[in-house]
Structures are given as structure tokens and as C-alpha cells.
């Protein structure tokens, strides 16, 4: 696979991630992730890591249910010369019965097979805005 | 320092970074960075790391001179609950006598004193666009 093909594949995976999150399709989101104990989510950055495939599955099934997230991609997806890519977005979600909006950048890393091995979400809940 | 103060200080540092890069003020940019051997720049992600304060100084002095970079911040700076923050931007720069524009997200990490200890630039030169 050329560098350009790798970038295109990573970009397609991140667009699918945004669409499947918004569709509350936890199985579809999890299909983009690798297996194993090294997979992790840190959301937001600075919070305790959700470590390992089983914990990541619980994280996305809970998020898809309770938080009802909707992602709007707000700029170009940045692929790189390596395994990482950046996805800028605005996210709406429910917390304690109220709807909020936050500006987020997700940094994803990929394995050789093009599966996501980590997601780190750059945002702070204190900066989220109520939207209704 | 409260979490909110820390976020505000990091955001101010990243706005200063963008302004000083655009002013080709290498000393001003380097004043935002920590000292020591752990400091690094990876630009773009996937390229060899520029490791240690001395190498980072050479990197920014060369960039300020040859590449004549101009940064436009293109969205909210994302601070987090931890040491990392994300700076979305469009960068114009000169390469081999020609002017290019690229979409970039810089991920910065900070030490306890609020100095930058790492900069990782998410972009790919193959996706830059000529602008003249």
C-alpha cells in the first residue's frame, strides 16, 4: 500500500467512525477497532484510560445508548506520514438529561491492517455549551 | 492553578506560538518551549523526531528563515483535562522556492510550568496545495 493509499484508507475509516457514532451504531464503530489488550480510549485526554478491547466495547455501547452522540466533521481530516491521524469535529451529546455541544479533535492511531488501536479525544467537558 | 486556569494558560501559549511562528520570531517561539533532552518535535507525524532542546532550536531557526511560515488558526484550540492540547490551523510555507498551503493539527504537551515539551504536527506534505 502506498503512503497515499494508507492516508486514504485512514481518512475513510475516520469518516465511517463519525457516521457510525452519529447513527449510534456501536457494532459498526467497534468493527473499525483492532482486537487485544493494547487498544485504548482516552476521552477526554487526562481522564483515566479505557484499556483493552473489552473495556472499549463497553465504553462505546454505553456512549451509543446514553449520550446519543452526533458528530459534525468541522475541517479536513489530517492524515500523516505515520500511523496517526486527526479528526476535527463538533459533538452534541446528552449528559444528565441535557444536550451539550463541544469542540473536539480525536487523534487516532492505526495498526498495519488499518484498524484503530487508540483514540484520544482533545476537549474539556467544562468548555461544552448547553444547546437547548 | 485550577483546571480552567491551566486550560487558559495553554490556550494563550498556543495563540502566542501561532503568532510568533507567523512573525518568524524563532526566539519567541523557543521561549515557549521547555529545556532539556526530553523536548521533541515530530513534524510531520511519522517523520524522524527532532529530539532535545538543541535540535529543536535548530529546527525552529531554520524553519523561521527558509520556510517563511504563516499560521492561520482555523478553529477552537482544544485544551483537555491533562497536559495535551490541539491547535487546528492552515499553514503557508515556502519549499524549493514555491509557496504551499497545508491543513495541520499540532498536538502540544506541556510540563508543570506551562512550557511546551512536545509538538507533533498532523499533516502530510503530499496533501499540501501550491498557492501561487
Interface residues (C-beta under 8 A of the other chain):
Chain A: X3 X4 X7 X44 X45 X46 X47 X74 X75 X76 X78 X79 X80 X81 X82 X83 X84 X85 X86 X88 X103 X104 X105 X107 X120 X122 X123 X124 X125 X126 X127
Chain B: X3 X4 X7 X44 X45 X46 X47 X74 X75 X76 X78 X79 X80 X81 X82 X83 X84 X85 X86 X88 X103 X104 X105 X107 X120 X122 X123 X124 X125 X126 X127
